[in-house]
Amino acid sequence: MTAVRPAPAPATGLTAQLVDWAAGLRFADLPDPVVHQAKRVLLDYVAATLVGSASAPARILQRYVAETESSGPSTVLGTSLRVTAPSAALVNGTATHGLEVDDGYTPGSTHPGGPVGSAVLAVAEAHDAGPEQILLATALGLEVHCRIGGAGHPATWRRGFHNTALNGVFGAATATARLLDGDRAVMADALGIAGSHAGGLFEFLHGGGEVKRLHPGKAARDGVVSAELAARGLTGPSTVLEGPNGYFHAFADDEFDRDHLVGDLGAEWRMLGMYVKPYPCCRHLHGPIDAILAMGAEEPIDVDTVESVRVETFPAAARHGSRRVDDFIAAQLSIPYAVAVTMVHGAPSLEHFADDVREDPRIARIVDVVEVEEAEDCVRDYPAMRPARVTVREGGRERVLRIDQPYGEPSNPVRDDDLEGKLHRLAGPVVGEQRCRAIAEAIWAFDDPARLFELLGGPGEPA
């Protein structure tokens, strides 16, 4: 139940502008492309979460909540578990990121669908929310996530933070506050509380990488809890973003883009700029993958005569130049491995990151000759683009190709039917083709949330 408190006076601060807009919008205000994008994001989210539900990190979280709490109202996707909304959000958000197949937003170098989708579906099921409530909450949560993420990047990234966990909590809190029918005061407090949950370090690049999988789940759970506490009367700072000790000071050293945060609210939707991942690995690897695929389509690459490969790109991607691919996640974060496996197998699928493929001597040889470095033009063009220029020296000659935007970006989009194909490709082995078709139909129609939740469960207990 929402606590009763005095309505605050309208304010002009940055946080207040975001709050006023998010608290005041109604479903009828949403443009048709925004509603459609919300459905696309939920479809992609479900695909990533169902296949990720069998990943090792997700299994750990499933066992944890099964052991530590009793049954609740919210579904853990791909399983028969039903737990509290915060716990379902935690487990599902972890599953979403478990195999590197989830969506993202390039200007913020962040993954909005995991935190927001996990919070929305868990809370909507717990509170029997209607279709319009769910779609509105999804759109608002994604927009707030994208705006805060894009406003602070790359300053937050340079300071060692993983943006998905850092700004995802605000999107999840926004979406949850709307699903709880919170007024402006609840929305303001939900964001204020969320600021104290923001966090997530990039140190996973140097070992212990599975914690990365947890970050969207952590953001989702903490966003749900922030809004639920706000609805019960707990307060948070109304200047949580721009205040002297607020988010942008603490995490971005006061370096942020005000226009990306609050410019053209309601007129321009940042969430329409989200991308879909066609390959199951870090998004920074996709430009080099597309370059190798395009070269091979023009003229096949003779893998055995490749002498060297140079990948020039922007700083955030250049950080992924490690040749150590001792495990699944290391391979998913390595540009040299992505180049090598694409040369040998074509467009990579999940099985191409497994032990037997990583140990292939042909792939290992190519990994060893790939160099990754920054290039001035790529640094200049990011984050408006995600550029990568690949130079392959093969049989004594060089072939060069630059990719401005990898497949899946809004300017190079994945079509709706291909997105549905991704659902079948990833989730089909988990829930079956018939259920995948039913899930897609339920999301495109979005007129029966209870039926959708029924479809998203599974027959088995966590292994």
BELNOR-V656433 format. One record per residue. N is the residue number from 1. RES is the residue in three letters. SS is DSSP state (h for helix, s for strand, l for the rest). PHI is phi in whole degrees, -180 to 180 (* if undefined). Layout:
N & RES & SS & PHI
N & RES & SS & PHI
This chain:
1 & MET & l & *
2 & THR & l & -76
3 & ALA & l & -70
4 & VAL & l & -93
5 & ARG & l & -149
6 & PRO & l & -63
7 & ALA & l & -74
8 & PRO & l & -71
9 & ALA & l & -70
10 & PRO & l & -57
11 & ALA & l & -123
12 & THR & l & -112
13 & GLY & l & -66
14 & LEU & h & -64
15 & THR & h & -61
16 & ALA & h & -62
17 & GLN & h & -62
18 & LEU & h & -65
19 & VAL & h & -65
20 & ASP & h & -57
21 & TRP & h & -66
22 & ALA & h & -68
23 & ALA & h & -79
24 & GLY & h & -95
25 & LEU & l & -72
26 & ARG & l & -122
27 & PHE & h & -58
28 & ALA & h & -63
29 & ASP & h & -81
30 & LEU & l & -76
31 & PRO & l & -65
32 & ASP & h & -56
33 & PRO & h & -62
34 & VAL & h & -71
35 & VAL & h & -62
36 & HIS & h & -65
37 & GLN & h & -65
38 & ALA & h & -60
39 & LYS & h & -67
40 & ARG & h & -60
41 & VAL & h & -64
42 & LEU & h & -66
43 & LEU & h & -65
44 & ASP & h & -65
45 & TYR & h & -60
46 & VAL & h & -64
47 & ALA & h & -58
48 & ALA & h & -67
49 & THR & h & -74
50 & LEU & h & -65
51 & VAL & h & -69
52 & GLY & h & -73
53 & SER & l & -65
54 & ALA & l & -97
55 & SER & l & -73
56 & ALA & h & -60
57 & PRO & h & -62
58 & ALA & h & -64
59 & ARG & h & -62
60 & ILE & h & -61
61 & LEU & h & -66
62 & GLN & h & -61
63 & ARG & h & -64
64 & TYR & h & -61
65 & VAL & h & -71
66 & ALA & h & -65
67 & GLU & h & -85
68 & THR & h & -110
69 & GLU & l & -147
70 & SER & l & -85
71 & SER & l & -63
72 & GLY & l & -138
73 & PRO & l & -91
74 & SER & s & -112
75 & THR & s & -81
76 & VAL & l & -89
77 & LEU & l & -59
78 & GLY & l & 80
79 & THR & l & -136
80 & SER & l & -92
81 & LEU & l & -69
82 & ARG & s & -132
83 & VAL & s & -135
84 & THR & l & -65
85 & ALA & h & -60
86 & PRO & h & -60
87 & SER & h & -71
88 & ALA & h & -63
89 & ALA & h & -62
90 & LEU & h & -62
91 & VAL & h & -69
92 & ASN & h & -66
93 & GLY & h & -65
94 & THR & h & -67
95 & ALA & h & -62
96 & THR & h & -57
97 & HIS & l & -97
98 & GLY & l & -67
99 & LEU & l & -129
100 & GLU & l & 60
101 & VAL & l & -119
102 & ASP & l & -88
103 & ASP & l & -70
104 & GLY & s & -168
105 & TYR & s & -135
106 & THR & h & -59
107 & PRO & h & -60
108 & GLY & h & -108
109 & SER & l & 44
110 & THR & s & -144
111 & HIS & l & -117
112 & PRO & h & -73
113 & GLY & h & -61
114 & GLY & h & -63
115 & PRO & h & -62
116 & VAL & h & -75
117 & GLY & h & -60
118 & SER & h & -66
119 & ALA & h & -67
120 & VAL & h & -62
121 & LEU & h & -67
122 & ALA & h & -66
123 & VAL & h & -74
124 & ALA & h & -61
125 & GLU & h & -67
126 & ALA & h & -66
127 & HIS & h & -112
128 & ASP & l & 53
129 & ALA & l & -72
130 & GLY & l & -86
131 & PRO & h & -57
132 & GLU & h & -68
133 & GLN & h & -60
134 & ILE & h & -66
135 & LEU & h & -68
136 & LEU & h & -64
137 & ALA & h & -61
138 & THR & h & -63
139 & ALA & h & -61
140 & LEU & h & -67
141 & GLY & h & -61
142 & LEU & h & -63
143 & GLU & h & -66
144 & VAL & h & -64
145 & HIS & h & -58
146 & CYS & h & -65
147 & ARG & h & -67
148 & ILE & h & -69
149 & GLY & h & -62
150 & GLY & h & -70
151 & ALA & h & -69
152 & GLY & h & -97
153 & HIS & l & -85
154 & PRO & l & -95
155 & ALA & h & -60
156 & THR & h & -64
157 & TRP & h & -63
158 & ARG & h & -63
159 & ARG & l & -88
160 & GLY & l & 95
161 & PHE & s & -99
162 & HIS & l & -90
163 & ASN & h & -61
164 & THR & h & -59
165 & ALA & h & -73
166 & LEU & h & -69
167 & ASN & h & -104
168 & GLY & h & -63
169 & VAL & h & -63
170 & PHE & h & -72
171 & GLY & h & -64
172 & ALA & h & -65
173 & ALA & h & -66
174 & THR & h & -61
175 & ALA & h & -62
176 & THR & h & -66
177 & ALA & h & -58
178 & ARG & h & -69
179 & LEU & h & -66
180 & LEU & l & -86
181 & ASP & l & 59
182 & GLY & l & -71
183 & ASP & l & -84
184 & ARG & h & -62
185 & ALA & h & -64
186 & VAL & h & -65
187 & MET & h & -61
188 & ALA & h & -62
189 & ASP & h & -70
190 & ALA & h & -60
191 & LEU & h & -69
192 & GLY & h & -61
193 & ILE & h & -69
194 & ALA & h & -57
195 & GLY & l & -59
196 & SER & l & -80
197 & HIS & l & -98
198 & ALA & l & -63
199 & GLY & l & 168
200 & GLY & l & 147
201 & LEU & s & -100
202 & PHE & h & -85
203 & GLU & h & -65
204 & PHE & h & -61
205 & LEU & h & -64
206 & HIS & h & -112
207 & GLY & l & 126
208 & GLY & l & 66
209 & GLY & l & -66
210 & GLU & l & -66
211 & VAL & h & -62
212 & LYS & h & -56
213 & ARG & h & -62
214 & LEU & h & -72
215 & HIS & h & -59
216 & PRO & h & -65
217 & GLY & h & -66
218 & LYS & h & -60
219 & ALA & h & -62
220 & ALA & h & -64
221 & ARG & h & -60
222 & ASP & h & -67
223 & GLY & h & -67
224 & VAL & h & -61
225 & VAL & h & -63
226 & SER & h & -59
227 & ALA & h & -70
228 & GLU & h & -65
229 & LEU & h & -70
230 & ALA & h & -62
231 & ALA & h & -65
232 & ARG & l & -97
233 & GLY & l & 114
234 & LEU & l & -71
235 & THR & l & -103
236 & GLY & l & -142
237 & PRO & l & -65
238 & SER & l & -79
239 & THR & l & -116
240 & VAL & l & -61
241 & LEU & l & -85
242 & GLU & l & -103
243 & GLY & l & -64
244 & PRO & l & -61
245 & ASN & l & -124
246 & GLY & l & -89
247 & TYR & h & -56
248 & PHE & h & -71
249 & HIS & h & -72
250 & ALA & h & -70
251 & PHE & h & -105
252 & ALA & h & -124
253 & ASP & l & 54
254 & ASP & l & 64
255 & GLU & l & -102
256 & PHE & l & -154
257 & ASP & l & -102
258 & ARG & h & -61
259 & ASP & h & -66
260 & HIS & h & -64
261 & LEU & h & -76
262 & VAL & h & -128
263 & GLY & l & -68
264 & ASP & l & 54
265 & LEU & l & -58
266 & GLY & l & 86
267 & ALA & l & -93
268 & GLU & l & -122
269 & TRP & l & -105
270 & ARG & h & -64
271 & MET & h & -64
272 & LEU & h & -70
273 & GLY & h & -93
274 & MET & l & -72
275 & TYR & s & -110
276 & VAL & l & -114
277 & LYS & l & -87
278 & PRO & l & -87
279 & TYR & l & -121
280 & PRO & l & -85
281 & CYS & l & -159
282 & CYS & l & -52
283 & ARG & h & -60
284 & HIS & h & -65
285 & LEU & h & -88
286 & HIS & h & -73
287 & GLY & h & -61
288 & PRO & h & -59
289 & ILE & h & -61
290 & ASP & h & -62
291 & ALA & h & -65
292 & ILE & h & -64
293 & LEU & h & -63
294 & ALA & h & -66
295 & MET & h & -60
296 & GLY & h & -65
297 & ALA & h & -70
298 & GLU & h & -72
299 & GLU & l & -162
300 & PRO & l & -53
301 & ILE & l & -88
302 & ASP & l & -83
303 & VAL & h & -56
304 & ASP & h & -73
305 & THR & h & -108
306 & VAL & s & -69
307 & GLU & s & -96
308 & SER & s & -162
309 & VAL & s & -137
310 & ARG & s & -116
311 & VAL & s & -111
312 & GLU & s & -108
313 & THR & s & -158
314 & PHE & l & -93
315 & PRO & h & -58
316 & ALA & h & -62
317 & ALA & h & -79
318 & ALA & h & -61
319 & ARG & l & -64
320 & HIS & l & -100
321 & GLY & l & -97
322 & SER & l & -66
323 & ARG & l & -97
324 & ARG & l & -84
325 & VAL & l & -128
326 & ASP & l & -74
327 & ASP & l & -144
328 & PHE & h & -57
329 & ILE & h & -69
330 & ALA & h & -62
331 & ALA & h & -66
332 & GLN & h & -70
333 & LEU & l & -111
334 & SER & l & -113
335 & ILE & h & -64
336 & PRO & h & -56
337 & TYR & h & -69
338 & ALA & h & -59
339 & VAL & h & -62
340 & ALA & h & -66
341 & VAL & h & -69
342 & THR & h & -71
343 & MET & h & -61
344 & VAL & h & -85
345 & HIS & h & -117
346 & GLY & l & 84
347 & ALA & l & -53
348 & PRO & l & -74
349 & SER & l & -118
350 & LEU & h & -56
351 & GLU & h & -65
352 & HIS & h & -79
353 & PHE & h & -107
354 & ALA & l & -77
355 & ASP & h & -56
356 & ASP & h & -66
357 & VAL & h & -75
358 & ARG & h & -61
359 & GLU & l & -89
360 & ASP & l & -63
361 & PRO & h & -59
362 & ARG & h & -65
363 & ILE & h & -68
364 & ALA & h & -59
365 & ARG & h & -64
366 & ILE & h & -69
367 & VAL & h & -51
368 & ASP & l & -69
369 & VAL & l & -108
370 & VAL & s & -95
371 & GLU & s & -112
372 & VAL & s & -120
373 & GLU & s & -150
374 & GLU & s & -79
375 & ALA & l & -133
376 & GLU & h & -58
377 & ASP & h & -69
378 & CYS & h & -71
379 & VAL & h & -61
380 & ARG & h & -62
381 & ASP & h & -86
382 & TYR & l & -88
383 & PRO & l & -98
384 & ALA & l & -61
385 & MET & l & -128
386 & ARG & l & -119
387 & PRO & l & -78
388 & ALA & s & -148
389 & ARG & s & -112
390 & VAL & s & -115
391 & THR & s & -115
392 & VAL & s & -108
393 & ARG & s & -98
394 & GLU & s & -140
395 & GLY & l & 58
396 & GLY & l & 87
397 & ARG & s & -128
398 & GLU & s & -112
399 & ARG & s & -123
400 & VAL & s & -127
401 & LEU & s & -150
402 & ARG & s & -107
403 & ILE & s & -105
404 & ASP & l & -80
405 & GLN & l & -133
406 & PRO & l & -67
407 & TYR & l & -57
408 & GLY & l & 113
409 & GLU & l & -70
410 & PRO & h & -56
411 & SER & h & -82
412 & ASN & h & -141
413 & PRO & l & -81
414 & VAL & l & -85
415 & ARG & l & -71
416 & ASP & h & -58
417 & ASP & h & -69
418 & ASP & h & -70
419 & LEU & h & -64
420 & GLU & h & -64
421 & GLY & h & -62
422 & LYS & h & -62
423 & LEU & h & -57
424 & HIS & h & -65
425 & ARG & h & -65
426 & LEU & h & -87
427 & ALA & h & -91
428 & GLY & h & -52
429 & PRO & h & -65
430 & VAL & h & -90
431 & VAL & h & -119
432 & GLY & l & 96
433 & GLU & h & -66
434 & GLN & h & -63
435 & ARG & h & -69
436 & CYS & h & -59
437 & ARG & h & -61
438 & ALA & h & -67
439 & ILE & h & -63
440 & ALA & h & -60
441 & GLU & h & -61
442 & ALA & h & -66
443 & ILE & h & -75
444 & TRP & h & -63
445 & ALA & h & -74
446 & PHE & l & 47
447 & ASP & l & -122
448 & ASP & l & -148
449 & PRO & h & -57
450 & ALA & h & -61
451 & ARG & h & -66
452 & LEU & h & -62
453 & PHE & h & -61
454 & GLU & h & -62
455 & LEU & h & -70
456 & LEU & h & -85
457 & GLY & l & -75
458 & GLY & l & -148
459 & PRO & l & -84
460 & GLY & l & -115
461 & GLU & l & -80
462 & PRO & l & -61
463 & ALA & l & -75
